[in-house]
Amino acid sequence: MSTQDQPGTPQIVAQRGIQPRHGELMQRCRQQLMNCLAEHLSGVFAQVDDTLFEHAEKAENNQLQGLFFDSMRAIRKQRPHIERHYHQYIAQQFSAFLDQRDSAHLAPAQELDAEQLSLIQNDEYEESLQVTNMVSRVKARCAQSLFTLEQRLALLNGGAALQENANPCGPHCVAQGFCEALAQTSLPLRIKVILYLLFDQHVMANLDALYSNLNQLLVDAGILPNLKFSPQRAAARHASSKASEPTSAAPPAAEPVSGNPPAGHASASGTAGGALPELMFASHPPSDPHLLFSGVSQLLHLRHAQPGSELLPGGQPSMASLAPHSATETYSADELLAALDRLQRQSAAELGQRLQQPQPTASLKRELQEQLAAFSQAPEQHKLAEQEADVIDLVGMLFDFILDDDNLPDSCKTALSHLHTPYLKIALQDKALFTQHQHPARRLLNSMAQAGVLYAGNDDEAGLLAKLQWTVEQVMQRFCGDLQLFHELQNEFNQFVATLQHKVELREKRAVEAIKGRDRLLGARQLAVEQITRIVTRQALPSIIRNFLELTWSDVLVFVLLRHGQDSHTWQRSLEVAEQLAWSGTPLGSDGQQRLQKLRLALLEDIRKGLELLGGYHEEGIRRLLQDLVACQHAIQAKQPQLADRLNPELPNSPLGAMLGEDAKLLEEQPSSGLTPRAQALIKELEQLEFGTWFEFSDGQQQRRLKLSWFSPTTRNYMFVDHSGQRVAIKPVTLLASELEQGLARIIAPERQSPLVDRALHAIYRVLQRFSGRNAPRQ
């Protein structure tokens, strides 16, 4: 007995089911939906290992890297279960639609207030946000095909209008099914987010074709073949569905609409605008490239609805503002690419002269508009499609960022700016330029920019600039759509940079080895000076003995320490010689004088050996110096200090001082007591810095970027090298902290060292946030 025949079962319209004459048609739609989703879901799992491996290579620590590797195995093991659950979910939702059953999954999503949101677990909220974002993007992109598909399904539904998110083929059902499938796994949120991104890239991004095919299938079957898309009606239906349930079972009438709006175009208050979740723009630029590009695209879309949208941030004209105001038709993709081909050929022919000046983005846009108009039969009636105009604006903002980038020298900016046209062609045909770090064209641009930042200031700058210009010429002259060219140029450019890098690293290694040797020398000298100072300050000594100990014997101690070490007998005996010589220069009693007589020969012999080790003394000079020292001892013991004061031989210059040069001043103690609390805190931060950190120093009007190459734990001095690896400066930690505090030095933030395209897209995202009124909240 059927459900309708059971007693007490209400006879309601929602249970009447799909009419038999449409049953076969709906089964064909169901089969097409299931086949499409199965194909693209396989693409998701085919990409998982590569994506997780890429994340593992960039992991901040071993624990996170292990998470990515473990998740590869877990996903491979759980893949059949995820796929089975997903297909079951989709089939159940479609069956519920065919049977007209009321389903909790097909009920319209309810608005949650702040109090309700606070009760949702963080992971669940993050996943729901992922689903919301994916669905919103598809609704904005596929507004036309979704509207017409839902009207045709409503007709098959016996005239009942579909509730919000009740389309079994709609993006909400497609995305929610994946969420439900992942809920059955134990994968951590971080891995789920990656899977959502892959699902968005492989499944949600291909729904356009599915909806087009389903519409065509229904049109061929005679279901509303003349239905046209009305943005206003679609927006009104979207608003009314939230206000109340439909009171009429009659399907919406097909409404003829003048013109032919492009797919996905809707009013700002309708699907394309109002459906955008506010939370997408309430944070810093997303780290995931797919989300970042999606956010930039949507912020550009929002910009069109604002006053003054004819100008982009920075004052450049938007591409749409250059089109005739009377234009109603759009140029085809072939017409646009043909115009860019002509511009590229023209630029390549004149590149020899143009390379000396940067390529302005505004002039290129005007040239492109002129090229389109020149080859159009009705230029006043044609304009670019909004999506293509947005891509042109985005690429223009990317190259504006290059021209404004403080990291790049002007010569490199000028060379790279001439890649604008070929990179615009790539962006129009392949959005992966913005979403894949390993895209060959993106890698080449990043590599050239990074080489300019790292090596443009050294002796090989002319060679680097010539290589940059040659690479730009190759792209301009040879690129015709085949990305293999960028692989070839990348390999060749990498070989050139590797040679350059080897030279720089060799110079830096030599500089570090040299400073390490000098630091050992400085450390030994510091210890020797401390020991001599301890000895000579205990009593008043004749000038000849004091000068000899401070100016000569301290150098002997340095060489003994470096040669034999601090624990050696030779080092201990050399200190003992200094002690005995100082003792001999003080008045002694009878016992002391007798002891001095016994020690004198051995003392003089050790002094002779020390002077021979030091060098700089010939035999006659050593003999006279020893005679003067003995004469000083006799004068002091005879209580005739005035005679001792007359003995002041001219000692030769210290060979150690000549070796150290200005570095000897680094031994001077840098007072830390006078530093501010801020400077003292900076010293602690500096002690944690890693080698390779870049600093920017300001000297009047000149700025220099130098790399921290080495830190001396002995003298607490920091050595900096330039882009060529040459030693440029040695700064005591107290001086460096003071310069940081005064703004004369600053540490270059790590994000400023990230790849060029990444920095550009993040900067563009932030600028568009401000101009669209979607600023991230202040922390």
Secondary structure, DSSP 8 states (H G I E B T S, - for coil): --GGGSTT----GGGS---HHHHHHHHHHHHHHHHHHHHHHHHHHHHHHHHHHHHHHT-SSHHHHHHHHHHHHHHHHHHHHHHHHHHHHHHHHHHHHHHT---TTTS------HHHHTTS-HHHHHHHHHHHHHHHHHHHHTHHHHHHHHHHHHHHTTT----TT--TTSHHHHHHHHHHHHHTS---HHHHHHHHHHHHHHTGGGHHHHHHHHHHHHHHTTSSTT----HHHHHHHHHHHHH------S-------SS---TT---TTSHHHHTS-GGGGSSS--SSHHHHHHHHHHHHHHHHTSTTTTB-TTS-B-TGGGS-TT--EE--HHHHHHHHHHHHHHHHHTHHHHTTS---HHHHHHHHHHHHHHT-SSGGGEE--HHHHHHHHHHHHHHHHHHH-TTS-HHHHHHHHTTHHHHHHHHHH-THHHH-TT-HHHHHHHHHHHHHHHHTTSTTHHHHHHHHHHHHHHHHHH-SS-THHHHHHHHHHHHHHHHHHHHHHHHHHHHHHHHHHHHHHHHHHHHHHHHHHHHHTSS---HHHHHIIIIIIHHHHHHHHHHH-TTSHHHHHHHHHHHHHHHHTS---HHHHHHHHHHHHHHHHHHHHHHHHH-S--HHHHHHHHHHHHHHHHHHHTT-HHHHHH--------HHHHHHGGGGGGGS----TTS-HHHHHHHHHHTT--TT-EEEEEETTEEEEEEEEEE-TTT-EEEEE-TTS-EEEEEEHHHHHHHHHHTSEEE--GGGGS-HHHHHHHHHHHHHHHHHT------
